[in-house]
Amino acid sequence: MNTERPSPRYSNIDVWDPADILDAMIEGQLAAVAAVRAVRPALEHAAFATEARLKEGGRLIYAGAGTSGRLAVQDGAELMPTFSWPEERLLLFMAGGKDAMTRAVEGAEDDLEHAKRLVEDHDVRARDVLIAVAASGTTPFTLACLRESRKRGALTIGIANNPETALLKESDHAIFLDTGSESIAGSTRMNAGTAQRITLNVFSSLVMVMLGRVYDGLMVDLQAVNDKLVKRSQRILTRLTGHGPGDARAALALADGNLKVAVLLLNGCDLNEANEALSRAGGQLRAALGLVGKSASAASDLTYSGRVAAPAMVGRFPEDD
């Protein structure tokens, strides 16, 4: 495997000057970015297919082991606070469960039965999308998750750093990240891991944009789970509507913290009209504004009723169910 094969170029890296070691490692990170750029068409096709399933109410499922699994879990967990992706529509299949996030769990990546049980217990189905990540492309746990999910009709996306491997051959959408040998042989937390992280980040963010969870380059579905994000919500609302901070706070309070609803309120809708427009528009703010017409009238009678508590920013591991 390319990711395991020692490179003659780095055979004496331990006796190099530290500055040269840093240069070599940074060069590898740049190569990882290039590897992601090379698969842009495959990522775009996978995103269109993912959007279609998720619009039908499907779930996003991330599967992986070791470093790849931790990167996958991190990407999935970040979708909730950033885009308000529903917790009940996110599953994190990590070999070894939560314990494996901070330490190696012996034999976890070879546990086929655990993988099959997760897929079965959570009734993976045709509307769901499973993203399986493994640098080697052969990790038994990750492969089992992919195979069992595909049997049930789920859309499968395989991300690997070695060509012609089972994970790529058996997935509906194969994302091969050609990062080659590592400067420290087999240490896939480096080039391979960077390429995986970028791939997951840009892919999930693209899907969220396509689903209408970004408007005018702003996170209009963010969860205001702390004071910083409460203030960010107010700034976003002020920017999108031209209203001052007081009106922004009042609109957000009336909208129960929902930025999209608050935008519509400050464009002349009442609460029922705003919710109805968003529902008809499938959650797309731009389309909802088109339905109601962008009124310049201000909802000046809104009253601030206090900060609304938001859900905790946590990931969801099936083992907790």
N, C-alpha and C positions, 0 to 999 in steps of 0.2 A: 504494500500500500504506500502511496506517495506520502501520506501523513506520518508514516512510521519509518520511512527509509532515511537513514543518515545522509546528509549532504556533505560531500568532500570539501565544499567551500567552508563549512563551519567546523571541520574536524579538530582544529586547534583553538577554538573560540575561548577556551578557558585560560589561555595564556596571552590573549590579545590585550591591548590597552583598553581600559573601560570605555573610552570615547569611541573606539572602533566597534566594540560590542554594541553600544547604544545605536550607532549608525546602522549596523546590520539589522538590528531588531526593528528600528523605525522603518527601514527599507521594506522589511517584511510586512509591516502594517499597511504601508502604501500599496503593496502588492495585493493585500487582502481587499482593499477598496476597489482596485482594478478588477479583481475576480467577481465582485458583485456587479460592477458596471457591465461586465460581459454577459450577464444573464438577465439583463433588463427585459428583453422580450418574454422570457419564460415567466418572470415575476408578473408582468402585465397580464398575461393570459391567465395565470393562476388567480390574480386579483379579481378579474371579471367573473370567473367561475365561483369564487368565494362569495362575492357580492350577491350573486343570484341565490345561493343557498341561504345566506343569512337573511335576505329579504323575506324568505319563506319562514323565518322564525328559527332557523338552525342555530346550533351552538358552535363556538370555537373551542377546539380541543388541541392542546399542546402535549406532545409526548417526547420523552427523551431520557437519557441516563447520563450521569457524571456531569462534566462541563457542559456538554450540549444540552442536557436536561435543565441544568440551572439557568442557562441563557434563555431557553424556551419558556420556562416558568416565569422568569423575570419579565419577559416581554408580555406574556399574558396578563400578569398581575397589574402591570402598568396601564392596561386598557381601561380599568375601572375608574381610577381617579382622573385620568386624562380625558377620557371620552365618555364617561358614565356608561361603559359597556355593562349590561346587566350581569350581576354575579351568577344568577341561575343559568346564564347562557355561556359560561366559561368553565372548562374543566382542565385541570393540570395533571397529566399522567406522568409522574416522576418515578423512575425506578428507585425503590427504597423509601418512597414517600417523603414526608417533611424532613426526616432525619438526614436524608441524603443531600439536603440543601447546604449543609455546613460541614459534612464529613462523608468519607467514603463508607458505603454500606456493603459489606462483603457479599458477593454473589448477586447483588440486586440487578445488575444489567443482564444477567443470564436467566432471570426468573420469568419464564414464559407464562407460567400459570397466573402470576400476578397480573401480567399484561392482559391476558384473556379475561380474567375476572373483572378487571376494571371496565373493559369494553362492554361486557355482558351486564354487569351490575348497573351501569349507567345508561343502558339501552341506547347505545350509539345507533343512529339511524340515518336515512338517506338525506335528510336536511342538514346534517352536521358536516363540519369541515375539520379534518384532523391534520395538524402540521407536525410531522415527525422529523426530528433533527438528530443526526449522528455523523460525526466527522468521518468515521470509518465507513459508514453506509451498511454496516453488517451487525450492529448491536442487536442481540436477540430480543431483549425487552421491547425496544423501539420498533423492530420489524414486526413483532407479534401484534403490537398495538395497531400498526398500519394494516397488516393482513386481516385481522379480525374486523376492523372498522370498514375496510373495503368490501368484505363479504356482506356486510350489512347495508351496503349502498352509499356509505359516506364518501364525500369527496376527500381525496388524500393528496397531500403535498409532501414530498420528500426532499429534505435538504441534506446534502452530504458533500464531503470534500475529496472523495475518491471516485473515479469514473467507473461506469459499468458495474456498480454494486447493486445488491438486491433492493436496497431502499429506493434507489432511483429507478430501477427497472420495473418495480411493482407499484409505484405511485402513479396517480392520475396526472400529476404535474411534477416533473423532476427538476430540481434546482441543483446543478452541479457547480460547486464553488472550487475552482481550480487554483488552490493556494500552494500546492506542491509541498516540498520538504520544509520542515521547521528548522529554525536556527538551533534549537535544542530538540533533537530527534524525538518525535512522538509527543511533544508537548503541545497538544492541540488547543490549549487555552490561549495560544499565541495567534499565529496567522489564521488558522482555521477558525478559532473562536471569534476573532475580530470580524471575519467575513460572515460568520453566522449571525453575530449580534447585529451587524449592519443590515443584513438581509431581513431578519425578523423585524427590525425596527422600521425599515422603509416599507416593507410589505404590509404590516398591520396598520401603519399610519395611512398608507394609500387606501386600504380597504375602508378605514374609518372616514376618510375624506369622501370616498365614493358613496358611503352610506349617509352622508349629510351631517356628520358630527363635527365638521369644520365649516365656518362661514367667514368669508373675507379674510382668510388666513388666521382666524382666531378660534380658540377652543370653546365653542359655544355649548358644549355638553360637559364641561369639566365639573367635577364634584368639589364644592368649596368645603374641604375637610379641615381647614385651618385658617387662621387669620390672614395669612398671606394670600390664600386662594379666594377668600371672601373679598379682599381688596382687588384682586385681579378680576373677579367677576364684575365688580362695580366699574372698574376702568374699561373693561370690554363693552359693557352696556353703554357707558358714556360715549365711547368712541363710535359705536354703531348707531346711536340715536341722536347724538348731539345734546342730550339732556345733561343737567348737572348731577353732581353726586347725590344730592338729596332725593331727586326723582328716581335715580338709579337704585338707591337703597329701598325706597318705597315700592318700586315695581318688583324688585327681587323678593321682597317680603311677601307681597301679594301673590307672586308666582311660585311661592314655596321654594325659592332658590333656583328655579328653572330659567336659565338665561334666554332661551328661545321664546318662552312665553312672555318674559319681561320685555323683550324687544317688541313683540306684537302689542303688548299693553301700551308701551310708549309710542306706538304708531296708531293709537286710536281705538284699539279693540278693547272689549271687556273680556273678563276672564274666560267665559264660555266660548266667545268667538275665537279667542286666541287658541284655546285647546282644540276646538273643532277644526280650525284652519291647519294646525300642525298635524292633526290626525289625518285629514284629507290629503295632506302633502307628504304623508309617509315620514314625518319627522324632519323633512327638509325645510329649513328656515327660508331659503331663497324662494322656494315654491310657495310656501305659506304666505310670505309677503306679497307675492304676485296674486294670490287668491283674494286677499283682503284689500289690496291697494295700499301703497305707502302713504298714509295720511301724515300731514305735518302737525296735526293737532296734538296737544300735550295732554297726558292724563294727570292733570295737576291736583286732582282730589285724592290721589293715592296717599295712604298713611302708612308710615313705617311701624311695623308691629314686632320688631325684634329679629334677631338673627335666627335663621332656621338651621337646626342641627342636620348635618349630612352623614351618610353612612360611613363607617370606618373603612380606611384604606387597607384592605387585606386581600390576600390571595385565597383561592379555594382549592383545597386538596380533597379529592374524593374520599380519602381515608377518614375525613372528619365527619362524613355523613352517617 
